[in-house]
Amino acid sequence: MTPLLSIRLFLPLWMLTCIASAAEPWSLGEALGTPDWLKLSGEQRTRYETQDDQFRAGRTGSDQVLALRTSLQAEVTLSKFHWVTELTDSRTYLSDSGSALDTTSVNALEVLQTYLEFNLGPLGQGQHHLRIGRETLDLGNRRLLARNAYRNTINAFTGLDWRWETDSGAFVRALWFLPNQRQPDDNTSLLDNDIAFDDQDFDLQLWALYASTPLPWDRATLELYFFGLHEQGADTRHRQLYTPGLRLFRLPNKRNFDFEWESVYQFGNSRSTLNGADLDHRAHFHHLGLGYSFDLPWSPNLRLSYDYASGDRRPGDGHNQRFDTLYGARRFEYGPTGSYGLIARSNLSSPEIRLSLKPASKVEFMIAHRGIWLAAARDSWTSAGVRDASGQSGRYVGQQLEARLRWDVLPGNLRLEIGLAQLFPGSYLERAPNGNPADTTYGYSEITWRF
């Protein structure tokens, strides 16, 4: 065991002795006696993942990974500005050359955030702020732009972020970023957890306009947005994408229905393969969800939802209809990612039923069943690399059963989580030329320390 790994694994044991008897969450800044204008915090998460059998094309056997993610953050708050710097270190162990390993798993020792936020004062009926530098962020329900929670590495962006907000909760946000491109990205370096700082350049740019306003309905909100992504250079998909959309939702509350509707349209140009021909891009995505929170023991919430993300219906016709989720997250509705990552927001038609329970004040349980179909039979199931260009294998990929248990052992400091996902393969995986019709079982256990 390396010295760094030893420190990362055993430091939380020392922390536990410090916080076990505390009434309030233990804070690194308070323990060090930092002044009010300086806040120090951090997080260490250790997760073990195991998977029996493979759904990905060309892969066989089982896999395992020990994923460690550690972050340290410093914040300075003065009257007119706010400065944040966050260091992160994402590594994996137990992986080998046959593991599904890429930059979503490994990004050793990186400056994840460093930005200045200026309070620019009143503007009309609200206040406005400007951030300059590198940051992470969530927009809306995180389907197009997110700070990754489950994934071992986190998306970051360098640029400008302007926000105007009112006391009522309405806001407008304008962003222009150079997305960080994680380094290194070759398999050998990733297996060795090599350190190479991320980069960004003007060949990849992202901008967005985002507006949100509360509605007269109880706890209902409307969001409108428009994204632009511009990608150039060799060995890229040369994406020039414009993505407008809207989201209407109502938050859960006991003895009430909650709902969510999000629809997105996408147009521009893209390539279906690296260095291929530029194609006319026309795609769309839709999410519908309806839930009810019962006023019963364990606070059950039952939710039905449906997701549709278009696929490329007729490959080779000069058009690309496959939806691109940009920098969105997917674990919160499609199941675990990490070394699993069964479902992507692309070429997908998928209903789900989900039950969430709270058996105790510190315990949450969720179980979900999701059916998986392709939206376009001739396009690939992107997360597995399986494709039947003739479309004769049908669309039924299979079913996923997922369960998750979270226990906040020491709220604000220590959380334990375990989860399980099972794929029951459908006829598409059995018939497709490179299909892998395996009953894939994925499980994980993790411990998260916040301080």
N, C-alpha and C positions, 0 to 999 in steps of 0.2 A: 504494500500500500504506500503510495507516494505521500510525502509530508503534507502537501496541499490537500489531498483527499482526506487525510487523517484529521486535519484541522476542521474541514467542512463537515465531517461526520460527527465529530465529538464536541465541537463548540456548542451545539444546541443542548447537550447534556449539562454543561456548565450554566447555560442560560436558564434551564429548567429549575435548578437549585435556587436561582435568584428570584424567580417569579412565582414559584409554586404557592407561597404563603401571602402573596400580595393581593389586596382587595381590588386594585385597579391594574390594568395592563402595564407590564414593565416596559419602560422606554429607555432606549440607549441615551438619548439626549438628557433626560432627567437624571439618569445614573451618573453621567459625566458632569452634570451641573452646568450645562450650556446656558447662555443668556437667552432671553425671550425672543430675540431677533434671529436666533440660529436654531434650526431643528435638524437633528440627525436621526436617521431611521434606516432600517434594512430588513431583508427577508432572506431566508434560506429554505429551499424546498428540495427534498430528496424523494424521488419516485422510482419505484421498481416496476417495470412493465414486462409482461410475458405474453407470448402469442403462440398458439398451436395451429399449425398448418397455415398456408398462405393463400390469399385471394388474388394476389398480384400475378400478372402474366410472367412466366419464366422463372418463378421462384417456388421453392419447395421447402418443407421442413418447418421447424419451429424457430423462434427468435426470442431474445431477451435484451433488455437494456436497463442500465442504472443511469437515470438522468438527474443531474444536479444543476440547480440554478440559484445563484447567490447575487444579491444586489445590496449596495450601500448608497444612500442618498443624503445629500446636504442641501438645506434650503435656508436662504437668507431673505428675510422680509423687512423692508423699511417702508417709509411712508409712501413713496412714489414708485418703487420697483420691487420685484420679486425675482430672486436668482435661484436656479435649481441646477444641480449637477448630480447625475446618477451613474455609478459604475455597475456593470453587470458581468457575470461570468457564467456561461452555459456550457456544460460538458456532458459527455456520455461515457460510460464504461460498460464492459461486457459485450459490446458490439463487435462484429467481425465483418469480413468483406462481403458476406451475404446479407447483411442487415440493410434495411431501407433507411439509409443514413444520408442526410443532406444538411443544408444550412438552416433548416427549421429545427434541427436538433442541437447543433454545435455552433457556438460563437464565443470563443474563449476570450475573456478579459477585454471588455469593450466599454467605451464611453457611450452609454445608451442615451443620456440626455445631458445637455448643457445649454441653458437658454436664460435670457433676461425677459421678464414681463414688466412692461411699463403701464402704470395706471394713468391713462390720458384724461381722466376726469369726465364731467358730464357732457353728454351729447344728446340734445333733444330731451326725451323722456327717460333716458337711461344713461349708463356709464359705458365707456369703451376702453379696451385694453389691447396691447400689442405685444406679442411674443416674437423674439428674434433668436434663432439658434436651432439646435437639434432637440426634438421632443418626441414623445409618444402620446397618443390620444385615441379616444373612442368617439365616434359620431353615430348618433341614432342608436339603433339596435346592433351596431357593429358588423353589419353584413358587408359593407364596402370599405370601411376604414376602422381599424381596431388596434388597441394594445393587447397583444395575445396573452391570455390568462393560462390556459392549459399547456399550450405549446412551449417547448423549452427555450426557444429564442423569441425575441420580441421585435416587431416592426418599429423602425424609427425614421424620422423625417427631418431634414434640415431646410429651414427657410423662414417664412413669415406667417404669422397666425394672428388675425385681427378678430376681436369679438366685441359685440355691442349687446348689452342685456338690460332688461328692465326689472323692476321690483316684482312684477307679476310672473316672471319666469320666462317671458319671451326673449329670444335672442336671435341675432344674425351673426354668422361667422364666415369669414373669407380667408382662404388658405392658399399659399403657393409654396410647394415643397420640391426638394430633390430627395426622393426616397433613398435611404441607405441601402447599399448593396453589400451583403454580408460576405466577409472574407475570413479564411480561405474557403474555396468551394470544391476542391478536389477530394476524392474519397480517402486517399492516404493521409492527407493533412487533417481531415475531419476525424478519422480513426485515432490519430495521435493527439487530438485536441490542440493543434498548433495555434499560435497566436498570430493574427494578422489583422490590423485595424481595418474597419469597414471604410468604404469610399462612396462617393456620390459624384455625379457630373451632370452636365446640362443635356446629355443624351437621353436622360430619363427624368421627366418632370410631371408633377401631379398638382392640380389645383382644384378648388372646390368652393362653391357658395352654398351655405346651409342656413336655413331659417326654421325656427320652431316657435309655436305659439300655443298657449292653453286655450281650450274651447269652453263654451258655456256649460257643456255637459260635465258632470262630476268626474274629475280626474282624467278627462280626455285631452289629447294633444294632437296637433297636426304639424308634420314636418315636411318641408319641401327642400329639394337639393338639386345640384347640378355639378357633376365631376368632369374633369378633363384629364386624360392621361396621354402623354406624348413620349414615344420611345423611338430612338434611332440607333444606328450603328450595326456592325456585323454581329452575327450570332444572336440576334434578337427576333422577336415576333413583330417588330416594327409597328407597334400598336399606336394608332391615332384614334382614341376612343372618347366619345362624349356620352355621359350617363346621367340623364335626368330621372328623378323619381319622387315619390311621395310616400309618406307613412302616416297612418291614422291609428291611434291606439288608446286604450283605456287600461289603467293599472288595476291589478287584482285587489279586491276588498271583500271581506266576509259578507255572505248572503247577496252577492252581486256577480253579474257576469263581467268578465274582462274580454277584450278583443284586440286584434291587431290585423291591419291590412297594409301591406307594402307592395307597391308595383314600381318596376324599374324598366326603362327602355334604354337601349344602348345602340349607338350608331357610329360610323366612321370607317376606318380601315384597319385591317390586321392580317397576319399571316397564320396559316394553320400549322406550319412547321418553321423552324429556324431557317432563315435565308431562302424561304419559299417566295411565291408570288404574292403581291399585295392583293387582298380580297376585300370586297365590299362587305362591311360588318353591319349586321342587323340582328339584334338579339333582345331578349327580354326575360325578366324574372318576376315572380309573384309569390307572395306569402299571405295565407289566410289563417287566422287562429281565433278560436273561441274557447273560453274557459269559464269555470264557475268555482267559487270558493265557498265551501260549506262551513256553516257555523256549528262544527262538531268537534269532538275530541280528535287530536292530531291534525287539526286544521287542513283537511284534504282540499286540494285543488285539482280538478279534472279538466284536461285540456285536449281539444281536437285541433289539428292543424294540417295544412297542405302546402307543399312547396313545388313550384314549377320553375325550372331554369332551362331555357331553350338549348337545343343541340343543333348540330349542322345536319340538315335534312338530306341534302344532295351534295355530297363531297365532289369537288371537281367542277362545279357549275360557276365558279368565280365569285361565290358568296360564302360568307361565314356566319352562321346563326348561333354559334356556341357562346353562351353567356360567360363573361369574364367578371369574377367577383372582386377584382382589383386587390385591395389589401385588407379584405374582410376576414373575420374569424368564423369558425363553423362548429366548434366543439359544443357550444351552448344549445344547439338544436339538432346536430347530426351525430352526436356520439363522440367518443374520445378520438383525438388526433394522435400526436406522438408517433410511435412506430406503427400505429394502426391506421387511422385516417381513412376509413372505409368510404365515406360519402363526401362528395364535393358539390358545391353550388354551381353545377355545370351539367348540361344534358341529363336533367333529373326531373322525374315526376314521382312525388313521394308523400303519402299521407302518414300521419302519426297520431297515436293516442298516448297520453302521458298522465301519470298520477304522481303528485307530489304530496308528501306527508311530513309532519313535524311531531314525531312521537314524544319529544321532550324539548325543553327550551333551548338546548344546545345541540340538538340532533335533527338532521334533515335526511329524508329518504326520497328517492325518485326511481320510478320504473317506467319504461317507455317501450312501445312496440311500433316499428316503422316498416312500411312496405317500400320497396325500391324498384322503380321502373325507369327505363331510358325514355327521355322525351323524343329522341330521334334514333331509330333502330340502326341506321347506317353510320352514326357517329360512335366514338369510343366511350366506354365507361372510363372516364379520365383518371380516376384515382387508382385504377388497377391496370391501365394500359391494355385493356381487352377490347377488341374490335372485330366486327364482321361487316366489311364494306358492302356486302350484298344485302344486308338487312334481313336475311333469312333466319337468323337465330332468335328473332323476336326482341322483346323489350324487358321481360321480367327478370331482373337481376337477383331478387331474393328478399329476405326479411331480416331485420336486425332487432334483437331483443337486448335492451340495455338496463342496467340497474346501478345505482350509485348511493353511497352512504357517507355523510359528512358529520363529524363530531367536533365541535369547538370545545376542546378539553379545557383550555384556558382562553376564554374569549379575548380577542385582540392580540394574543400571543401564539397559541398553539392550536393547530387544526390537524386532525387525522381524516383521511379520505380513502375509501376503497371503491373500486368499480369493476364492472364486468360487462362485456359486449359479446354477443354471439351472432354470427352470420349463418343463416340457413340459405344456401345457394338456390337460385331459381334456374329455370330452363335456359336462360341466356348464357349463363356460365357453363352449362353442360354442352351447349351446341356450338358456341363461338369457336372459331379455329384455334385461338390461343387462350381459350377460357381455362380457368382453374377452379373447378367446382368443389372446393374444400369447405367443410364445416369449420370455419375459422372461429377460434375462441381467444379473446383478448381479456386480460385482467391486469389490474394495477393496484398498488397501494402507495400512498404518499404521506409525508409529514411535512408541514409547513410551519416555520418559526418566523414570527414577525416581532421586531424589536425596535 
